């Protein structure tokens, strides 16, 4: 499986961005997740979704502002981010995994796309 993330950019606080992650290849894992990372800090869980039924969960910091969705026909997962804040500034990664160590744990995801930078200006 290969993952290709896109959609990052510069936006003012209060604005919106939509990230997309296209998956290709033969074997898909059960879960897709979005994580973000600021230089010098640990990778942080943002949201996850399960391919089979679309069930999802969010970090407290993204709950109510971000929405994760999937398009099974296109093998694409999206992250709609609204009401963005400067503290959302980070490199965002999409990842695919089995959820073995918990769906919010980065170790549960063994396939990662290249990150896409999101910058929110105040």
N, C-alpha and C positions, 0 to 999 in steps of 0.2 A: 504494500500500500504506500502510495505517496500522497502527501498533503501539500496543497498550495494555498496559502493565505493571501488575502488582498483586502484593500479597502481602508487602510490606515491613512492618516493625514493630519493636517493642522486644522483645529476648529476652536472657536471661542467657547468659553464657559457657557453652559446652557444649551449648546448646540447638540447636533446628532451626527453619528457616523454609523455606517453599516459595514461590518466585516464579513467576509465570506471565506469559506474554506472548501476547496474542491478536492475530493478524494478520488484517487484512481488506483487501479490494481485489482488483484484477484481476491484477496482475503481481507475482509473488513473486520475490525474488532467490534465489540458490542456497543462501546460508548465513544462519544466524541466530546472533547472538553475544550474549553478556552481557558488559558492561563495568561497571566501577564507578569512582567518582570521589570523592575527598575534596577539600573546598574548598582551592583553592590548589595542587592537584597535578594531574598529567596523568591523563587517562582511562586506566584500566588494564584490560587484557584479563583476563577470568575464564574463559570457556569458549565453545566454538562447536559448532554441529552443522549437518550438511548435510541439507537436506530430503529429498533423494532416497534416501539409504541409511542415514541416521542416524549416519554416522561423526562422531566428535567429538574434541575435544582440550581440554586444560585448562592453565591457568597452574600453575606449580609451587605457588603459594600455595593453590590450590583442589583440586589433584589429591588424590584419596583421601578428600576430605571433601564435595565437591560433585558432583552428578550432573545432567547436562543431558539432556533427553529431548524428543521431539516427538510430537505427535499430528496426523498429516496430515489425518485426517478432520475435526478441529476447528480446524485451522490454529493450533495452540497449541504453544508451546515453554515448557518448565518448567525451573526450576533448583532442585533440592533441595539445601539447604545444611544439613549436619550438623556437629556439633562446632564450632560457631561460636566465634570468638575476638573480643576487643575490636578487634583490628586489621582485622576484616572490616567494621567500621562504615564505611558509605559510602552514597552514592546509587547505586543499581544501574539500569543502562539495558539494555534489549534493543534490538537493531539488526539490520537486514537488509541484506545486501550481496552483491556478486559475488565477493569475495575477491581482487580485482584486485591489491592491494598486499600480499597475505598475509593469511591468515585471522585472525591475531592483531593485525593492524594496524587501528586505528580508522578510518583513511582508506579501508579497503576496504568500509566500511558507509556507505551513503548515506541510509538511512531509519532514524530513531531514534524510539523511544517516549519518553514522559515518564518521568523517573526515579522510582524508588520507594525511599524511605529505609529502610535497615536499620541499626538501632542495637543493638550488642551490649554489654551492661553487664558489668563485671567483678565 
